[in-house]
Amino acid sequence: MSQIFREVETWGTVIFFEGSSESLTESQLALAADEIGAFLRHVDEVFSTYRPESTISQLREGKLSIDDCTEEVRGVWNATAFARDISAGLFDPWCVEGGYDPSGYVKGWAADRAADIFAAHGISECVINAGGDLTVRSSQPKKIAIANPDNRDEVVHSLLLSHGAVATSGVTERGSHIRDPHTGLIAIGAKSATVWGPDGGIADALATALIVSGKDGAGIFGHPQLEGYHCFVIDRNEEYSWSL
């Protein structure tokens, strides 16, 4: 079996991805990995809020309208609007200081697209780790461990995933950085929220929403459009966990 493992520094973090195949050569896997690396850098160039020349920065500054943007950007815009609506505004990239910011969706979305690139090359076994957001495509379920945000060495929950995505938001990596779009204040609903399901971008957005809401956001998962999504949440104030 041929295998490949790569690291790409972008988005202010490191993206790890690996793929394997019993029928392709290492050089064929390398071509796919090169394409993924180029795509991940492209995502940063287009969607970064820190690059003044990016499409998103120009949208935020009013130099572009969404109608002027590429199909790719319009697709993310529409998907984040769906995530906003399905979460009752708990995830709202329009209620961000400075203007529209899809960062809470794009990381999971990009991990899925990277897996799609592997698939287009005939590579069906892969894992993409985009700063802690995972996309998995595997014939055998992989065990995903969820760490205690106060002690990364302690596993507090685990799940099995063979085809789908896992996204975690919380205070572990960046401290208390998520704001409640309804108040503009630092979100205090949950300390850590992990969501898994078929779409990485939606999982990413829902994890952000649950940091805002805590247990009050459980009703989100009653929407029929979210069938197949599940969560594990550690609420902030009561210091207890719950799952769906």
Secondary structure by P-SEA (a helix, b strand, c coil): cbbbbbccccccbbbbbbbbbccccaaaaaaaaaaaaaaaaaaaacccccccccaaaaaaacccccccccaaaaaaaaaaaaaaaaaccccccccccccccccccaaaaaaaaaaaaaaaacccccccccccbbbbbccbbbbbbbccccccccccbbbbbccccccccccccccccccccccccccccccbbbbbcccaaaaaaaaaaaaaccccccccccccccccccbbbbbccccccccc
